[in-house]
């Protein structure tokens, strides 16, 4: 679960590691609300898949400090309480999540 850790690595180490393994900064781009970023960096352990399949994105457009992450319909502070988190899978689809829709990615 290294890639989901909220760990900041020195930039030089991150650049080297992401040639082999998915680093937290690399994977965080995948959690962006921007479709052109959400549809990137799918790899869980190895970065090769994203590089070979053309889904690699080095950095989010707004930078890591300014990017917005998450699913739009679950943004309120109340939605982050344990009772709501446990029932999220049964609350219906996550809006119009545009996974792999080329027209929205802008390729």
MODELLER restraints for C-alpha pairs under 7 A, 6 or more apart:
rsr = mdl.restraints
at = mdl.atoms
rsr.add(forms.Gaussian(group=physical.xy_distance, feature=features.Distance(at['CA:2:A'], at['CA:24:A']), mean=6.74, stdev=0.5))
rsr.add(forms.Gaussian(group=physical.xy_distance, feature=features.Distance(at['CA:3:A'], at['CA:22:A']), mean=5.80, stdev=0.5))
rsr.add(forms.Gaussian(group=physical.xy_distance, feature=features.Distance(at['CA:3:A'], at['CA:23:A']), mean=5.03, stdev=0.5))
rsr.add(forms.Gaussian(group=physical.xy_distance, feature=features.Distance(at['CA:3:A'], at['CA:24:A']), mean=4.23, stdev=0.5))
rsr.add(forms.Gaussian(group=physical.xy_distance, feature=features.Distance(at['CA:3:A'], at['CA:27:A']), mean=6.07, stdev=0.5))
rsr.add(forms.Gaussian(group=physical.xy_distance, feature=features.Distance(at['CA:4:A'], at['CA:24:A']), mean=5.73, stdev=0.5))
rsr.add(forms.Gaussian(group=physical.xy_distance, feature=features.Distance(at['CA:5:A'], at['CA:24:A']), mean=5.99, stdev=0.5))
rsr.add(forms.Gaussian(group=physical.xy_distance, feature=features.Distance(at['CA:6:A'], at['CA:24:A']), mean=6.59, stdev=0.5))
rsr.add(forms.Gaussian(group=physical.xy_distance, feature=features.Distance(at['CA:7:A'], at['CA:24:A']), mean=6.43, stdev=0.5))
rsr.add(forms.Gaussian(group=physical.xy_distance, feature=features.Distance(at['CA:14:A'], at['CA:23:A']), mean=6.69, stdev=0.5))
rsr.add(forms.Gaussian(group=physical.xy_distance, feature=features.Distance(at['CA:17:A'], at['CA:23:A']), mean=6.96, stdev=0.5))
rsr.add(forms.Gaussian(group=physical.xy_distance, feature=features.Distance(at['CA:18:A'], at['CA:47:A']), mean=6.51, stdev=0.5))
rsr.add(forms.Gaussian(group=physical.xy_distance, feature=features.Distance(at['CA:19:A'], at['CA:47:A']), mean=6.43, stdev=0.5))
rsr.add(forms.Gaussian(group=physical.xy_distance, feature=features.Distance(at['CA:20:A'], at['CA:46:A']), mean=5.84, stdev=0.5))
rsr.add(forms.Gaussian(group=physical.xy_distance, feature=features.Distance(at['CA:20:A'], at['CA:47:A']), mean=5.79, stdev=0.5))
rsr.add(forms.Gaussian(group=physical.xy_distance, feature=features.Distance(at['CA:21:A'], at['CA:45:A']), mean=5.48, stdev=0.5))
rsr.add(forms.Gaussian(group=physical.xy_distance, feature=features.Distance(at['CA:21:A'], at['CA:46:A']), mean=4.56, stdev=0.5))
rsr.add(forms.Gaussian(group=physical.xy_distance, feature=features.Distance(at['CA:21:A'], at['CA:47:A']), mean=5.51, stdev=0.5))
rsr.add(forms.Gaussian(group=physical.xy_distance, feature=features.Distance(at['CA:22:A'], at['CA:43:A']), mean=6.76, stdev=0.5))
rsr.add(forms.Gaussian(group=physical.xy_distance, feature=features.Distance(at['CA:22:A'], at['CA:44:A']), mean=6.41, stdev=0.5))
rsr.add(forms.Gaussian(group=physical.xy_distance, feature=features.Distance(at['CA:22:A'], at['CA:45:A']), mean=5.34, stdev=0.5))
rsr.add(forms.Gaussian(group=physical.xy_distance, feature=features.Distance(at['CA:22:A'], at['CA:46:A']), mean=5.65, stdev=0.5))
rsr.add(forms.Gaussian(group=physical.xy_distance, feature=features.Distance(at['CA:22:A'], at['CA:47:A']), mean=5.50, stdev=0.5))
rsr.add(forms.Gaussian(group=physical.xy_distance, feature=features.Distance(at['CA:26:A'], at['CA:41:A']), mean=6.84, stdev=0.5))
rsr.add(forms.Gaussian(group=physical.xy_distance, feature=features.Distance(at['CA:26:A'], at['CA:58:A']), mean=6.43, stdev=0.5))
rsr.add(forms.Gaussian(group=physical.xy_distance, feature=features.Distance(at['CA:27:A'], at['CA:41:A']), mean=5.80, stdev=0.5))
rsr.add(forms.Gaussian(group=physical.xy_distance, feature=features.Distance(at['CA:29:A'], at['CA:37:A']), mean=5.87, stdev=0.5))
rsr.add(forms.Gaussian(group=physical.xy_distance, feature=features.Distance(at['CA:29:A'], at['CA:38:A']), mean=6.66, stdev=0.5))
rsr.add(forms.Gaussian(group=physical.xy_distance, feature=features.Distance(at['CA:29:A'], at['CA:41:A']), mean=6.95, stdev=0.5))
rsr.add(forms.Gaussian(group=physical.xy_distance, feature=features.Distance(at['CA:29:A'], at['CA:59:A']), mean=6.66, stdev=0.5))
rsr.add(forms.Gaussian(group=physical.xy_distance, feature=features.Distance(at['CA:29:A'], at['CA:60:A']), mean=5.65, stdev=0.5))
rsr.add(forms.Gaussian(group=physical.xy_distance, feature=features.Distance(at['CA:30:A'], at['CA:37:A']), mean=5.83, stdev=0.5))
rsr.add(forms.Gaussian(group=physical.xy_distance, feature=features.Distance(at['CA:30:A'], at['CA:38:A']), mean=4.38, stdev=0.5))
rsr.add(forms.Gaussian(group=physical.xy_distance, feature=features.Distance(at['CA:30:A'], at['CA:39:A']), mean=6.46, stdev=0.5))
rsr.add(forms.Gaussian(group=physical.xy_distance, feature=features.Distance(at['CA:30:A'], at['CA:40:A']), mean=5.48, stdev=0.5))
rsr.add(forms.Gaussian(group=physical.xy_distance, feature=features.Distance(at['CA:30:A'], at['CA:41:A']), mean=5.55, stdev=0.5))
rsr.add(forms.Gaussian(group=physical.xy_distance, feature=features.Distance(at['CA:30:A'], at['CA:42:A']), mean=6.73, stdev=0.5))
rsr.add(forms.Gaussian(group=physical.xy_distance, feature=features.Distance(at['CA:31:A'], at['CA:38:A']), mean=5.66, stdev=0.5))
rsr.add(forms.Gaussian(group=physical.xy_distance, feature=features.Distance(at['CA:31:A'], at['CA:69:A']), mean=5.19, stdev=0.5))
rsr.add(forms.Gaussian(group=physical.xy_distance, feature=features.Distance(at['CA:31:A'], at['CA:70:A']), mean=5.90, stdev=0.5))
rsr.add(forms.Gaussian(group=physical.xy_distance, feature=features.Distance(at['CA:32:A'], at['CA:38:A']), mean=5.29, stdev=0.5))
rsr.add(forms.Gaussian(group=physical.xy_distance, feature=features.Distance(at['CA:32:A'], at['CA:67:A']), mean=6.64, stdev=0.5))
rsr.add(forms.Gaussian(group=physical.xy_distance, feature=features.Distance(at['CA:32:A'], at['CA:68:A']), mean=5.69, stdev=0.5))
rsr.add(forms.Gaussian(group=physical.xy_distance, feature=features.Distance(at['CA:32:A'], at['CA:69:A']), mean=4.27, stdev=0.5))
rsr.add(forms.Gaussian(group=physical.xy_distance, feature=features.Distance(at['CA:32:A'], at['CA:70:A']), mean=6.39, stdev=0.5))
rsr.add(forms.Gaussian(group=physical.xy_distance, feature=features.Distance(at['CA:33:A'], at['CA:68:A']), mean=5.97, stdev=0.5))
rsr.add(forms.Gaussian(group=physical.xy_distance, feature=features.Distance(at['CA:33:A'], at['CA:69:A']), mean=5.37, stdev=0.5))
rsr.add(forms.Gaussian(group=physical.xy_distance, feature=features.Distance(at['CA:33:A'], at['CA:70:A']), mean=6.10, stdev=0.5))
rsr.add(forms.Gaussian(group=physical.xy_distance, feature=features.Distance(at['CA:33:A'], at['CA:71:A']), mean=6.69, stdev=0.5))
rsr.add(forms.Gaussian(group=physical.xy_distance, feature=features.Distance(at['CA:35:A'], at['CA:98:A']), mean=6.27, stdev=0.5))
rsr.add(forms.Gaussian(group=physical.xy_distance, feature=features.Distance(at['CA:35:A'], at['CA:104:A']), mean=6.63, stdev=0.5))
rsr.add(forms.Gaussian(group=physical.xy_distance, feature=features.Distance(at['CA:35:A'], at['CA:105:A']), mean=5.97, stdev=0.5))
rsr.add(forms.Gaussian(group=physical.xy_distance, feature=features.Distance(at['CA:36:A'], at['CA:105:A']), mean=4.54, stdev=0.5))
rsr.add(forms.Gaussian(group=physical.xy_distance, feature=features.Distance(at['CA:37:A'], at['CA:60:A']), mean=6.73, stdev=0.5))
rsr.add(forms.Gaussian(group=physical.xy_distance, feature=features.Distance(at['CA:39:A'], at['CA:99:A']), mean=5.87, stdev=0.5))
rsr.add(forms.Gaussian(group=physical.xy_distance, feature=features.Distance(at['CA:39:A'], at['CA:100:A']), mean=6.09, stdev=0.5))
rsr.add(forms.Gaussian(group=physical.xy_distance, feature=features.Distance(at['CA:40:A'], at['CA:55:A']), mean=4.67, stdev=0.5))
rsr.add(forms.Gaussian(group=physical.xy_distance, feature=features.Distance(at['CA:40:A'], at['CA:56:A']), mean=5.60, stdev=0.5))
rsr.add(forms.Gaussian(group=physical.xy_distance, feature=features.Distance(at['CA:40:A'], at['CA:57:A']), mean=6.08, stdev=0.5))
rsr.add(forms.Gaussian(group=physical.xy_distance, feature=features.Distance(at['CA:41:A'], at['CA:50:A']), mean=5.80, stdev=0.5))
rsr.add(forms.Gaussian(group=physical.xy_distance, feature=features.Distance(at['CA:41:A'], at['CA:55:A']), mean=5.85, stdev=0.5))
rsr.add(forms.Gaussian(group=physical.xy_distance, feature=features.Distance(at['CA:41:A'], at['CA:56:A']), mean=5.12, stdev=0.5))
rsr.add(forms.Gaussian(group=physical.xy_distance, feature=features.Distance(at['CA:41:A'], at['CA:57:A']), mean=6.40, stdev=0.5))
rsr.add(forms.Gaussian(group=physical.xy_distance, feature=features.Distance(at['CA:42:A'], at['CA:50:A']), mean=6.61, stdev=0.5))
rsr.add(forms.Gaussian(group=physical.xy_distance, feature=features.Distance(at['CA:43:A'], at['CA:49:A']), mean=6.29, stdev=0.5))
rsr.add(forms.Gaussian(group=physical.xy_distance, feature=features.Distance(at['CA:43:A'], at['CA:50:A']), mean=6.23, stdev=0.5))
rsr.add(forms.Gaussian(group=physical.xy_distance, feature=features.Distance(at['CA:50:A'], at['CA:56:A']), mean=4.72, stdev=0.5))
rsr.add(forms.Gaussian(group=physical.xy_distance, feature=features.Distance(at['CA:60:A'], at['CA:67:A']), mean=6.90, stdev=0.5))
rsr.add(forms.Gaussian(group=physical.xy_distance, feature=features.Distance(at['CA:71:A'], at['CA:94:A']), mean=6.83, stdev=0.5))
rsr.add(forms.Gaussian(group=physical.xy_distance, feature=features.Distance(at['CA:73:A'], at['CA:94:A']), mean=6.66, stdev=0.5))
rsr.add(forms.Gaussian(group=physical.xy_distance, feature=features.Distance(at['CA:73:A'], at['CA:95:A']), mean=6.65, stdev=0.5))
rsr.add(forms.Gaussian(group=physical.xy_distance, feature=features.Distance(at['CA:79:A'], at['CA:85:A']), mean=6.65, stdev=0.5))
